[in-house]
Amino acid sequence: MTFDCSEKLALHGGPQAKRTPFSKRKRHGDLEKRYLAEVIDSDMLFFFSGTKVFEFQRRFAEMYDRKYCIACSSGTAAVHIALGALQLPPGSEVITSAITDMGSLTGLLYQGLVPVFADVDADTLNMDPAAVRSCLTKKTRAILVVHHSGLAAGMDSFLDIGREFNLPIVEDCAQAYGCKCKGQLAGTMGVISAFSLNHFKHITCGSGGMVLTNDERLRYLASLFLDKCYQREEKIRNPFFLAPNYQMTELQGAVALAQLERVVEIVESRNRLGRKLNQLLEQIPGVSPQIVPPDYQQSYFLYLFKLDLEKLHCAAREFAEALASEGVPNEAHQITGGRPTYLYDLFQKRSAFPGSNYPFGTRVYSRGDCPVAEAAFERWITMNFYEHYTDRDIEEIAFGIGKVAHHFAARSASKKPPSVERTM
Ligand SMILES: Cc1ncc(COP(=O)(O)O)c(C=O)c1O
C-alpha cells in the first residue's frame, strides 16, 4: 500500500495523514505499586536509612558498568552535583553546547562557573569539536558534553581535547539513555556523568536524577554535595564546603528502581522505530533526518529532521503548523524554546543573580556567537517520540511529513508527488 502525498493538506480541509489515533502510553504498573507499597510499609522514606535508593544506585551502576551511582532529586541536581564534585574554582569557564536545557546550566551558574557556549554540528545538533577548541581559554576548567536528543556526541574528539588540555569531561546524559558512541554507552566515557528521571525522559520517577563515576574521590564528594556536606558515612556533621540538599526519597527510588526493568526495552523499541522512520524519510525530498554516524546507536529521546529550505520554500514554523494539523505533534522550537540557550534573557542581560553580573565577569553573550545553532531554529523540526508507537504510527507520521513536504515543494515547482511505501 502507498500513501498519496499529493492529498490535500489537513490545514486546507483534507483528511489528516494520521488516520488512526496514537495509542495511550502506559508507563507505570504493578512493579511500581509493589515497590511503593514496600516503602510505605517500611515507614521509612529517607534514603540513607532505606533500601530502595541504594538498590537503585547499585542496579544503575551495574547496568552502566560504572563503580558508583549517586541518585538525586533531578537531572538539574545531577549536573550540579557532578560539577560540585569537581570543585572547580568560581570564575572558571566550562564549555558546553549552545543548544541544551537550562538544567545543564543552573548548577554551573550556582557554582560561580562561567558557561562558554560552543556551536553545534549542522547535521546532528551535537557540540562541534572544532567549535569547542575555538572556545578554549586560559580560564577553561572543564567541558560539559550534552548528548542531544538521544544521539551521543562525538566523544573521541572531546576526550582528545580533554587529554590535550588536562580538562575533565562531564557528560550530560539527561536525554541519552542507552545511546552509544562506537559501542560505548554515553555516560561511561567522561570522568563523571549526569542523568535525569523527569517526566519527559525515557524513564521517570516524576523527578529524579543520577550521577555515575568510576572515581572514588568524586563519588565521595558527590555524595556530600547531594546532602549539605553532611558526612553521613562517617557519622560526622561538620560541612567543609557549601552544598545543597538534593536527596532522592525512597518513594522516588521505588519508582526509579521499577523503571529500570523497562529501560532496555524502551531504548530498543525507540531505536527500531527511529530507524524505520529514517528509512521512510529517505524517500521524501526536502527533509533529512538527524544524521546518526556509523557505529552510533540513537535512542531517540526526540526525533529530529532538517528541512531543505531551498527545496521547500517555507519557514520551519509553517512546516510545523501544517504537520501538526495532519495529527503529527511536533515543533520548530527544539528543547530550548526557539533560540540557542545563550539568547535567553538570563545570559543576554547577565542576570543570573539579579543586581549583579555574577558569575559572568566580563563575558558577554551575543547573537551571532553560534551561527549554526541559531540557523537550526529555522531548519529543524522536533517530534516527541515514544516506544509505544506502532509501525502504522510511524508510517502515518512519514506520510504526514511527505504530504507537507510535497505541498511546500510544489509551491514553486510542479513535481510528481513523492509516495511513502508501507512495509507492513
Ligand atoms: C540535557 C538536559 N540536561 C539537564 C536536564 C535537567 O533535568 P531535570 O529536568 O530532571 O532537572 C534536562 C531536562 O530536560 C536536559 O534535557
The ligand as a Tripos MOL2 file, in Angstrom:
@<TRIPOS>MOLECULE
LIG
   16    16     1     0     0
SMALL
NO_CHARGES

@<TRIPOS>ATOM
      1 C1         20.1800   17.9790   28.5170 C.3       1 LIG1
      2 C2         19.4700   18.1570   29.8260 C.ar      1 LIG1
      3 N1         20.1720   18.3860   30.9360 N.ar      1 LIG1
      4 C3         19.5750   18.5430   32.1340 C.ar      1 LIG1
      5 C4         18.2120   18.4730   32.2550 C.ar      1 LIG1
      6 C5         17.5870   18.7020   33.5850 C.3       1 LIG1
      7 O1         16.8520   17.6020   34.0440 O.3       1 LIG1
      8 P1         15.6680   17.8040   35.1040 P.3       1 LIG1
      9 O2         14.5030   18.3500   34.3640 O.co2     1 LIG1
     10 O3         15.4220   16.4110   35.6170 O.co2     1 LIG1
     11 O4         16.1320   18.7090   36.1570 O.co2     1 LIG1
     12 C6         17.4290   18.2170   31.1340 C.ar      1 LIG1
     13 C7         15.9690   18.1410   31.2380 C.2       1 LIG1
     14 O5         15.2260   18.3030   30.3070 O.2       1 LIG1
     15 C8         18.0680   18.0500   29.8800 C.ar      1 LIG1
     16 O6         17.3720   17.8190   28.7670 O.3       1 LIG1
@<TRIPOS>BOND
     1     1     2 1
     2     2     3 ar
     3     2    15 ar
     4     3     4 ar
     5     4     5 ar
     6     5     6 1
     7     5    12 ar
     8     6     7 1
     9     7     8 1
    10     8     9 2
    11     8    10 1
    12     8    11 1
    13    12    13 1
    14    12    15 ar
    15    13    14 2
    16    15    16 1
@<TRIPOS>SUBSTRUCTURE
     1 LIG1         1 GROUP 0 **** ****
